[in-house]
Amino acid sequence: MTLEGNNSALFFYIFFLILSLAASYFSGYKMIKETGYFGSQVFLACVINLLLGTFATFGWFMATWASSESLFFGGLLLGVCLLIVSEAALVTAMYVRRDKLQLDYEREEQL
């Protein structure tokens, strides 16, 4: 298998990618409730997720560059796949909760 070896680096890599998804979701969620703008806030949440995912990939690059070529490229492939899935999950989750978020914004405006 291509990802055998550096288990702690792999754990932190996947953990940071999941953490970046959670952070971008909650920032988008909070800002949509505050501003009421859906499209621009989802775009910003996607940019945050992409930026943090790029930082995680750079960390993977620094941690595994000298160890093994198969470990390095296997981790890069895993990271790119997880980043694409997390972007799709972020947009889908935001779109599913769109009506509730805008309703919460309208309630806050009435108070």
N, CA, C and O atoms as CSV, one atom per row, in Angstrom:
chain,resi,resn,atom,element,x,y,z
A,1,MET,N,N,0.848,-1.185,0.000
A,1,MET,CA,C,0.000,0.000,0.000
A,1,MET,C,C,0.886,1.239,0.000
A,1,MET,O,O,1.979,1.220,0.567
A,2,THR,N,N,0.434,2.290,-0.618
A,2,THR,CA,C,1.274,3.472,-0.785
A,2,THR,C,C,1.328,4.367,0.450
A,2,THR,O,O,2.213,5.218,0.535
A,3,LEU,N,N,0.429,4.210,1.397
A,3,LEU,CA,C,0.428,5.101,2.557
A,3,LEU,C,C,0.935,4.425,3.828
A,3,LEU,O,O,0.637,4.887,4.930
A,4,GLU,N,N,1.687,3.354,3.693
A,4,GLU,CA,C,2.256,2.702,4.863
A,4,GLU,C,C,3.496,3.464,5.306
A,4,GLU,O,O,4.290,3.922,4.485
A,5,GLY,N,N,3.643,3.589,6.588
A,5,GLY,CA,C,4.845,4.265,7.073
A,5,GLY,C,C,4.533,5.339,8.076
A,5,GLY,O,O,4.376,5.031,9.257
A,6,ASN,N,N,4.439,6.552,7.680
A,6,ASN,CA,C,4.341,7.715,8.540
A,6,ASN,C,C,2.900,7.912,9.029
A,6,ASN,O,O,2.183,8.773,8.519
A,7,ASN,N,N,2.485,7.120,10.008
A,7,ASN,CA,C,1.089,7.131,10.456
A,7,ASN,C,C,0.706,8.403,11.182
A,7,ASN,O,O,-0.412,8.892,11.014
A,8,SER,N,N,1.596,8.949,11.981
A,8,SER,CA,C,1.250,10.165,12.715
A,8,SER,C,C,1.063,11.350,11.765
A,8,SER,O,O,0.157,12.160,11.963
A,9,ALA,N,N,1.896,11.459,10.753
A,9,ALA,CA,C,1.741,12.541,9.775
A,9,ALA,C,C,0.444,12.375,8.995
A,9,ALA,O,O,-0.236,13.358,8.703
A,10,LEU,N,N,0.101,11.140,8.658
A,10,LEU,CA,C,-1.143,10.875,7.941
A,10,LEU,C,C,-2.352,11.219,8.804
A,10,LEU,O,O,-3.328,11.785,8.311
A,11,PHE,N,N,-2.289,10.879,10.093
A,11,PHE,CA,C,-3.378,11.212,10.999
A,11,PHE,C,C,-3.571,12.721,11.093
A,11,PHE,O,O,-4.698,13.208,10.992
A,12,PHE,N,N,-2.494,13.459,11.284
A,12,PHE,CA,C,-2.608,14.912,11.398
A,12,PHE,C,C,-3.046,15.558,10.087
A,12,PHE,O,O,-3.749,16.568,10.098
A,13,TYR,N,N,-2.639,14.990,8.973
A,13,TYR,CA,C,-3.034,15.488,7.660
A,13,TYR,C,C,-4.541,15.353,7.474
A,13,TYR,O,O,-5.206,16.319,7.100
A,14,ILE,N,N,-5.080,14.181,7.728
A,14,ILE,CA,C,-6.523,13.957,7.582
A,14,ILE,C,C,-7.293,14.757,8.617
A,14,ILE,O,O,-8.342,15.323,8.309
A,15,PHE,N,N,-6.783,14.811,9.849
A,15,PHE,CA,C,-7.444,15.577,10.904
A,15,PHE,C,C,-7.516,17.060,10.545
A,15,PHE,O,O,-8.544,17.699,10.769
A,16,PHE,N,N,-6.449,17.607,9.997
A,16,PHE,CA,C,-6.449,19.019,9.622
A,16,PHE,C,C,-7.395,19.288,8.461
A,16,PHE,O,O,-8.021,20.347,8.417
A,17,LEU,N,N,-7.515,18.356,7.518
A,17,LEU,CA,C,-8.465,18.531,6.420
A,17,LEU,C,C,-9.902,18.508,6.927
A,17,LEU,O,O,-10.736,19.284,6.461
A,18,ILE,N,N,-10.195,17.631,7.873
A,18,ILE,CA,C,-11.539,17.583,8.462
A,18,ILE,C,C,-11.792,18.832,9.293
A,18,ILE,O,O,-12.892,19.385,9.263
A,19,LEU,N,N,-10.796,19.275,10.024
A,19,LEU,CA,C,-10.918,20.494,10.819
A,19,LEU,C,C,-11.135,21.722,9.928
A,19,LEU,O,O,-11.877,22.633,10.296
A,20,SER,N,N,-10.498,21.747,8.771
A,20,SER,CA,C,-10.696,22.875,7.852
A,20,SER,C,C,-12.122,22.872,7.300
A,20,SER,O,O,-12.702,23.938,7.093
A,21,LEU,N,N,-12.692,21.692,7.061
A,21,LEU,CA,C,-14.081,21.621,6.623
A,21,LEU,C,C,-15.014,22.154,7.706
A,21,LEU,O,O,-15.927,22.927,7.417
A,22,ALA,N,N,-14.785,21.744,8.944
A,22,ALA,CA,C,-15.632,22.210,10.040
A,22,ALA,C,C,-15.500,23.720,10.250
A,22,ALA,O,O,-16.502,24.405,10.456
A,23,ALA,N,N,-14.293,24.232,10.202
A,23,ALA,CA,C,-14.081,25.665,10.406
A,23,ALA,C,C,-14.732,26.483,9.302
A,23,ALA,O,O,-15.352,27.511,9.573
A,24,SER,N,N,-14.596,26.038,8.072
A,24,SER,CA,C,-15.200,26.793,6.970
A,24,SER,C,C,-16.722,26.697,7.001
A,24,SER,O,O,-17.405,27.662,6.657
A,25,TYR,N,N,-17.263,25.549,7.407
A,25,TYR,CA,C,-18.709,25.420,7.513
A,25,TYR,C,C,-19.255,26.369,8.576
A,25,TYR,O,O,-20.223,27.090,8.331
A,26,PHE,N,N,-18.639,26.369,9.743
A,26,PHE,CA,C,-19.154,27.215,10.819
A,26,PHE,C,C,-18.952,28.697,10.541
A,26,PHE,O,O,-19.774,29.515,10.953
A,27,SER,N,N,-17.885,29.057,9.855
A,27,SER,CA,C,-17.733,30.468,9.504
A,27,SER,C,C,-18.775,30.879,8.467
A,27,SER,O,O,-19.346,31.965,8.564
A,28,GLY,N,N,-19.026,30.035,7.488
A,28,GLY,CA,C,-20.066,30.332,6.504
A,28,GLY,C,C,-21.450,30.375,7.138
A,28,GLY,O,O,-22.258,31.251,6.828
A,29,TYR,N,N,-21.714,29.432,8.020
A,29,TYR,CA,C,-22.991,29.367,8.731
A,29,TYR,C,C,-23.232,30.644,9.536
A,29,TYR,O,O,-24.310,31.235,9.476
A,30,LYS,N,N,-22.230,31.052,10.276
A,30,LYS,CA,C,-22.371,32.247,11.118
A,30,LYS,C,C,-22.537,33.512,10.276
A,30,LYS,O,O,-23.351,34.374,10.608
A,31,MET,N,N,-21.781,33.624,9.202
A,31,MET,CA,C,-21.842,34.840,8.399
A,31,MET,C,C,-23.133,34.929,7.582
A,31,MET,O,O,-23.630,36.029,7.343
A,32,ILE,N,N,-23.673,33.811,7.158
A,32,ILE,CA,C,-24.970,33.856,6.465
A,32,ILE,C,C,-26.056,34.291,7.439
A,32,ILE,O,O,-26.942,35.065,7.076
A,33,LYS,N,N,-25.992,33.796,8.679
A,33,LYS,CA,C,-26.968,34.224,9.679
A,33,LYS,C,C,-26.821,35.703,10.004
A,33,LYS,O,O,-27.811,36.365,10.318
A,34,GLU,N,N,-25.598,36.236,9.935
A,34,GLU,CA,C,-25.377,37.642,10.276
A,34,GLU,C,C,-25.707,38.596,9.129
A,34,GLU,O,O,-26.298,39.653,9.349
A,35,THR,N,N,-25.322,38.220,7.894
A,35,THR,CA,C,-25.482,39.147,6.780
A,35,THR,C,C,-26.686,38.843,5.903
A,35,THR,O,O,-27.262,39.758,5.314
A,36,GLY,N,N,-27.078,37.581,5.805
A,36,GLY,CA,C,-28.180,37.207,4.935
A,36,GLY,C,C,-27.767,36.936,3.508
A,36,GLY,O,O,-28.587,36.498,2.701
A,37,TYR,N,N,-26.507,37.188,3.175
A,37,TYR,CA,C,-26.006,36.927,1.825
A,37,TYR,C,C,-25.569,35.475,1.728
A,37,TYR,O,O,-24.694,35.031,2.470
A,38,PHE,N,N,-26.180,34.743,0.816
A,38,PHE,CA,C,-25.867,33.319,0.720
A,38,PHE,C,C,-24.681,33.039,-0.199
A,38,PHE,O,O,-23.708,32.412,0.219
A,39,GLY,N,N,-24.756,33.492,-1.426
A,39,GLY,CA,C,-23.751,33.149,-2.428
A,39,GLY,C,C,-22.355,33.608,-2.080
A,39,GLY,O,O,-21.398,32.843,-2.194
A,40,SER,N,N,-22.234,34.843,-1.659
A,40,SER,CA,C,-20.901,35.365,-1.355
A,40,SER,C,C,-20.297,34.699,-0.120
A,40,SER,O,O,-19.087,34.477,-0.064
A,41,GLN,N,N,-21.122,34.383,0.857
A,41,GLN,CA,C,-20.599,33.751,2.069
A,41,GLN,C,C,-20.217,32.293,1.831
A,41,GLN,O,O,-19.261,31.798,2.426
A,42,VAL,N,N,-20.957,31.608,0.967
A,42,VAL,CA,C,-20.574,30.239,0.613
A,42,VAL,C,C,-19.265,30.260,-0.174
A,42,VAL,O,O,-18.408,29.398,0.020
A,43,PHE,N,N,-19.111,31.233,-1.053
A,43,PHE,CA,C,-17.857,31.367,-1.793
A,43,PHE,C,C,-16.693,31.607,-0.834
A,43,PHE,O,O,-15.638,30.991,-0.984
A,44,LEU,N,N,-16.866,32.482,0.139
A,44,LEU,CA,C,-15.801,32.742,1.108
A,44,LEU,C,C,-15.500,31.514,1.958
A,44,LEU,O,O,-14.340,31.251,2.276
A,45,ALA,N,N,-16.527,30.766,2.325
A,45,ALA,CA,C,-16.309,29.533,3.088
A,45,ALA,C,C,-15.535,28.519,2.246
A,45,ALA,O,O,-14.677,27.807,2.768
A,46,CYS,N,N,-15.828,28.449,0.958
A,46,CYS,CA,C,-15.080,27.550,0.066
A,46,CYS,C,C,-13.630,27.985,-0.066
A,46,CYS,O,O,-12.733,27.144,-0.125
A,47,VAL,N,N,-13.393,29.284,-0.113
A,47,VAL,CA,C,-12.017,29.787,-0.200
A,47,VAL,C,C,-11.266,29.474,1.091
A,47,VAL,O,O,-10.093,29.104,1.047
A,48,ILE,N,N,-11.925,29.618,2.236
A,48,ILE,CA,C,-11.288,29.275,3.507
A,48,ILE,C,C,-10.941,27.794,3.538
A,48,ILE,O,O,-9.844,27.418,3.952
A,49,ASN,N,N,-11.874,26.951,3.098
A,49,ASN,CA,C,-11.620,25.508,3.066
A,49,ASN,C,C,-10.465,25.182,2.128
A,49,ASN,O,O,-9.610,24.361,2.459
A,50,LEU,N,N,-10.434,25.810,0.975
A,50,LEU,CA,C,-9.352,25.578,0.017
A,50,LEU,C,C,-8.013,26.050,0.564
A,50,LEU,O,O,-7.001,25.371,0.388
A,51,LEU,N,N,-7.992,27.194,1.218
A,51,LEU,CA,C,-6.757,27.729,1.783
A,51,LEU,C,C,-6.221,26.825,2.895
A,51,LEU,O,O,-5.030,26.514,2.927
A,52,LEU,N,N,-7.099,26.406,3.803
A,52,LEU,CA,C,-6.649,25.525,4.883
A,52,LEU,C,C,-6.243,24.153,4.350
A,52,LEU,O,O,-5.308,23.540,4.866
A,53,GLY,N,N,-6.935,23.670,3.327
A,53,GLY,CA,C,-6.538,22.419,2.697
A,53,GLY,C,C,-5.181,22.527,2.015
A,53,GLY,O,O,-4.400,21.575,2.016
A,54,THR,N,N,-4.907,23.682,1.436
A,54,THR,CA,C,-3.594,23.917,0.831
A,54,THR,C,C,-2.507,23.959,1.895
A,54,THR,O,O,-1.407,23.452,1.674
A,55,PHE,N,N,-2.798,24.552,3.039
A,55,PHE,CA,C,-1.836,24.543,4.147
A,55,PHE,C,C,-1.567,23.116,4.616
A,55,PHE,O,O,-0.425,22.760,4.907
A,56,ALA,N,N,-2.619,22.302,4.689
A,56,ALA,CA,C,-2.440,20.913,5.099
A,56,ALA,C,C,-1.586,20.158,4.085
A,56,ALA,O,O,-0.727,19.360,4.462
A,57,THR,N,N,-1.821,20.408,2.813
A,57,THR,CA,C,-1.037,19.755,1.769
A,57,THR,C,C,0.423,20.194,1.819
A,57,THR,O,O,1.326,19.385,1.602
A,58,PHE,N,N,0.653,21.461,2.102
A,58,PHE,CA,C,2.021,21.941,2.252
A,58,PHE,C,C,2.701,21.277,3.458
A,58,PHE,O,O,3.882,20.934,3.406
A,59,GLY,N,N,1.937,21.103,4.539
A,59,GLY,CA,C,2.481,20.388,5.697
A,59,GLY,C,C,2.813,18.947,5.362
A,59,GLY,O,O,3.827,18.418,5.815
A,60,TRP,N,N,1.963,18.311,4.570
A,60,TRP,CA,C,2.241,16.947,4.131
A,60,TRP,C,C,3.503,16.921,3.266
A,60,TRP,O,O,4.330,16.018,3.389
A,61,PHE,N,N,3.639,17.898,2.412
A,61,PHE,CA,C,4.826,18.018,1.576
A,61,PHE,C,C,6.078,18.118,2.434
A,61,PHE,O,O,7.070,17.441,2.164
A,62,MET,N,N,6.041,18.948,3.457
A,62,MET,CA,C,7.207,19.145,4.317
A,62,MET,C,C,7.499,17.900,5.157
A,62,MET,O,O,8.660,17.604,5.440
A,63,ALA,N,N,6.456,17.171,5.555
A,63,ALA,CA,C,6.660,16.026,6.437
A,63,ALA,C,C,7.149,14.783,5.703
A,63,ALA,O,O,7.875,13.975,6.282
A,64,THR,N,N,6.763,14.617,4.432
A,64,THR,CA,C,7.047,13.348,3.775
A,64,THR,C,C,7.938,13.457,2.546
A,64,THR,O,O,8.183,12.445,1.890
A,65,TRP,N,N,8.421,14.619,2.217
A,65,TRP,CA,C,9.211,14.776,0.997
A,65,TRP,C,C,10.456,13.884,1.014
A,65,TRP,O,O,10.776,13.257,0.004
A,66,ALA,N,N,11.137,13.824,2.114
A,66,ALA,CA,C,12.400,13.093,2.171
A,66,ALA,C,C,12.217,11.612,2.488
A,66,ALA,O,O,13.174,10.848,2.360
A,67,SER,N,N,11.040,11.182,2.893
A,67,SER,CA,C,10.911,9.804,3.356
A,67,SER,C,C,10.702,8.807,2.223
A,67,SER,O,O,11.538,7.927,2.017
A,68,SER,N,N,9.613,8.929,1.493
A,68,SER,CA,C,9.305,7.938,0.473
A,68,SER,C,C,8.482,8.580,-0.640
A,68,SER,O,O,7.569,9.366,-0.387
A,69,GLU,N,N,8.821,8.234,-1.856
A,69,GLU,CA,C,8.106,8.808,-2.992
A,69,GLU,C,C,6.666,8.304,-3.067
A,69,GLU,O,O,5.757,9.073,-3.379
A,70,SER,N,N,6.455,7.034,-2.788
A,70,SER,CA,C,5.094,6.495,-2.858
A,70,SER,C,C,4.229,7.040,-1.728
A,70,SER,O,O,3.040,7.291,-1.926
A,71,LEU,N,N,4.809,7.225,-0.554
A,71,LEU,CA,C,4.073,7.822,0.557
A,71,LEU,C,C,3.704,9.266,0.241
A,71,LEU,O,O,2.590,9.704,0.528
A,72,PHE,N,N,4.628,9.993,-0.343
A,72,PHE,CA,C,4.393,11.386,-0.696
A,72,PHE,C,C,3.261,11.521,-1.709
A,72,PHE,O,O,2.317,12.280,-1.488
A,73,PHE,N,N,3.349,10.790,-2.816
A,73,PHE,CA,C,2.333,10.914,-3.859
A,73,PHE,C,C,0.999,10.286,-3.453
A,73,PHE,O,O,-0.057,10.764,-3.866
A,74,GLY,N,N,1.036,9.232,-2.656
A,74,GLY,CA,C,-0.207,8.653,-2.145
A,74,GLY,C,C,-0.944,9.628,-1.237
A,74,GLY,O,O,-2.168,9.738,-1.307
A,75,GLY,N,N,-0.211,10.332,-0.389
A,75,GLY,CA,C,-0.815,11.341,0.481
A,75,GLY,C,C,-1.345,12.528,-0.295
A,75,GLY,O,O,-2.400,13.069,0.036
A,76,LEU,N,N,-0.621,12.937,-1.328
A,76,LEU,CA,C,-1.112,14.039,-2.161
A,76,LEU,C,C,-2.415,13.663,-2.855
A,76,LEU,O,O,-3.342,14.469,-2.926
A,77,LEU,N,N,-2.483,12.437,-3.367
A,77,LEU,CA,C,-3.706,11.974,-4.007
A,77,LEU,C,C,-4.849,11.916,-3.001
A,77,LEU,O,O,-5.963,12.346,-3.299
A,78,LEU,N,N,-4.579,11.389,-1.817
A,78,LEU,CA,C,-5.593,11.347,-0.768
A,78,LEU,C,C,-6.055,12.749,-0.393
A,78,LEU,O,O,-7.252,12.982,-0.229
A,79,GLY,N,N,-5.128,13.677,-0.256
A,79,GLY,CA,C,-5.469,15.047,0.120
A,79,GLY,C,C,-6.303,15.747,-0.936
A,79,GLY,O,O,-7.261,16.445,-0.605
A,80,VAL,N,N,-5.953,15.570,-2.195
A,80,VAL,CA,C,-6.723,16.202,-3.271
A,80,VAL,C,C,-8.133,15.624,-3.314
A,80,VAL,O,O,-9.103,16.365,-3.472
A,81,CYS,N,N,-8.250,14.308,-3.173
A,81,CYS,CA,C,-9.584,13.685,-3.161
A,81,CYS,C,C,-10.412,14.170,-1.972
A,81,CYS,O,O,-11.593,14.482,-2.125
A,82,LEU,N,N,-9.798,14.233,-0.790
A,82,LEU,CA,C,-10.525,14.718,0.388
A,82,LEU,C,C,-10.894,16.185,0.255
A,82,LEU,O,O,-11.954,16.600,0.724
A,83,LEU,N,N,-10.048,16.966,-0.367
A,83,LEU,CA,C,-10.344,18.381,-0.560
A,83,LEU,C,C,-11.520,18.568,-1.512
A,83,LEU,O,O,-12.381,19.415,-1.272
A,84,ILE,N,N,-11.565,17.797,-2.577
A,84,ILE,CA,C,-12.686,17.880,-3.518
A,84,ILE,C,C,-13.984,17.434,-2.844
A,84,ILE,O,O,-15.026,18.069,-3.006
A,85,VAL,N,N,-13.910,16.348,-2.094
A,85,VAL,CA,C,-15.107,15.860,-1.385
A,85,VAL,C,C,-15.552,16.866,-0.336
A,85,VAL,O,O,-16.752,17.080,-0.167
A,86,SER,N,N,-14.621,17.487,0.369
A,86,SER,CA,C,-15.011,18.446,1.404
A,86,SER,C,C,-15.607,19.713,0.799
A,86,SER,O,O,-16.525,20.293,1.378
A,87,GLU,N,N,-15.112,20.148,-0.338
A,87,GLU,CA,C,-15.706,21.310,-1.014
A,87,GLU,C,C,-17.142,20.992,-1.439
A,87,GLU,O,O,-18.045,21.808,-1.254
A,88,ALA,N,N,-17.346,19.808,-2.006
A,88,ALA,CA,C,-18.695,19.410,-2.429
A,88,ALA,C,C,-19.617,19.270,-1.221
A,88,ALA,O,O,-20.777,19.678,-1.277
A,89,ALA,N,N,-19.114,18.699,-0.138
A,89,ALA,CA,C,-19.927,18.549,1.070
A,89,ALA,C,C,-20.275,19.903,1.681
A,89,ALA,O,O,-21.380,20.097,2.188
A,90,LEU,N,N,-19.334,20.830,1.629
A,90,LEU,CA,C,-19.574,22.169,2.166
A,90,LEU,C,C,-20.670,22.890,1.397
A,90,LEU,O,O,-21.592,23.445,1.995
A,91,VAL,N,N,-20.572,22.880,0.079
A,91,VAL,CA,C,-21.579,23.560,-0.740
A,91,VAL,C,C,-22.939,22.885,-0.578
A,91,VAL,O,O,-23.961,23.565,-0.489
A,92,THR,N,N,-22.957,21.553,-0.540
A,92,THR,CA,C,-24.220,20.825,-0.372
A,92,THR,C,C,-24.855,21.116,0.984
A,92,THR,O,O,-26.057,21.366,1.069
A,93,ALA,N,N,-24.053,21.083,2.040
A,93,ALA,CA,C,-24.594,21.341,3.378
A,93,ALA,C,C,-25.125,22.762,3.495
A,93,ALA,O,O,-26.170,22.987,4.107
A,94,MET,N,N,-24.422,23.709,2.920
A,94,MET,CA,C,-24.893,25.096,2.959
A,94,MET,C,C,-26.182,25.260,2.153
A,94,MET,O,O,-27.102,25.957,2.580
A,95,TYR,N,N,-26.241,24.619,0.995
A,95,TYR,CA,C,-27.434,24.746,0.171
A,95,TYR,C,C,-28.651,24.100,0.843
A,95,TYR,O,O,-29.763,24.619,0.740
A,96,VAL,N,N,-28.446,22.971,1.530
A,96,VAL,CA,C,-29.549,22.304,2.224
A,96,VAL,C,C,-30.082,23.182,3.346
A,96,VAL,O,O,-31.290,23.205,3.581
A,97,ARG,N,N,-29.219,23.900,4.039
A,97,ARG,CA,C,-29.627,24.740,5.168
A,97,ARG,C,C,-29.911,26.183,4.766
A,97,ARG,O,O,-30.086,27.040,5.632
A,98,ARG,N,N,-29.960,26.459,3.487
A,98,ARG,CA,C,-30.111,27.824,2.986
A,98,ARG,C,C,-31.366,28.510,3.517
A,98,ARG,O,O,-31.287,29.629,4.026
A,99,ASP,N,N,-32.506,27.866,3.408
A,99,ASP,CA,C,-33.762,28.488,3.835
A,99,ASP,C,C,-33.769,28.780,5.333
A,99,ASP,O,O,-34.225,29.842,5.756
A,100,LYS,N,N,-33.268,27.848,6.134
A,100,LYS,CA,C,-33.238,28.059,7.582
A,100,LYS,C,C,-32.311,29.215,7.947
A,100,LYS,O,O,-32.636,30.016,8.823
A,101,LEU,N,N,-31.180,29.307,7.293
A,101,LEU,CA,C,-30.234,30.382,7.599
A,101,LEU,C,C,-30.802,31.748,7.240
A,101,LEU,O,O,-30.651,32.709,7.994
A,102,GLN,N,N,-31.448,31.828,6.101
A,102,GLN,CA,C,-32.025,33.112,5.714
A,102,GLN,C,C,-33.235,33.453,6.576
A,102,GLN,O,O,-33.504,34.629,6.823
A,103,LEU,N,N,-33.960,32.450,7.034
A,103,LEU,CA,C,-35.068,32.694,7.963
A,103,LEU,C,C,-34.539,33.208,9.301
A,103,LEU,O,O,-35.123,34.114,9.895
A,104,ASP,N,N,-33.445,32.634,9.772
A,104,ASP,CA,C,-32.827,33.119,11.010
A,104,ASP,C,C,-32.344,34.562,10.854
A,104,ASP,O,O,-32.448,35.357,11.788
A,105,TYR,N,N,-31.823,34.897,9.688
A,105,TYR,CA,C,-31.384,36.267,9.441
A,105,TYR,C,C,-32.578,37.224,9.481
A,105,TYR,O,O,-32.481,38.306,10.061
A,106,GLU,N,N,-33.691,36.839,8.876
A,106,GLU,CA,C,-34.878,37.693,8.874
A,106,GLU,C,C,-35.441,37.873,10.275
A,106,GLU,O,O,-35.935,38.952,10.603
A,107,ARG,N,N,-35.379,36.841,11.107
A,107,ARG,CA,C,-35.844,36.960,12.492
A,107,ARG,C,C,-34.971,37.938,13.272
A,107,ARG,O,O,-35.475,38.739,14.059
A,108,GLU,N,N,-33.665,37.869,13.052
A,108,GLU,CA,C,-32.760,38.788,13.734
A,108,GLU,C,C,-32.987,40.228,13.287
A,108,GLU,O,O,-32.854,41.153,14.088
A,109,GLU,N,N,-33.323,40.422,12.036
A,109,GLU,CA,C,-33.582,41.767,11.517
A,109,GLU,C,C,-34.847,42.365,12.124
A,109,GLU,O,O,-34.925,43.578,12.317
A,110,GLN,N,N,-35.832,41.531,12.423
A,110,GLN,CA,C,-37.089,42.030,12.971
A,110,GLN,C,C,-36.949,42.448,14.427
A,110,GLN,O,O,-37.741,43.250,14.921
A,111,LEU,N,N,-35.959,41.917,15.109
A,111,LEU,CA,C,-35.794,42.276,16.528
A,111,LEU,C,C,-35.159,43.585,16.681
A,111,LEU,O,O,-34.946,44.040,17.805
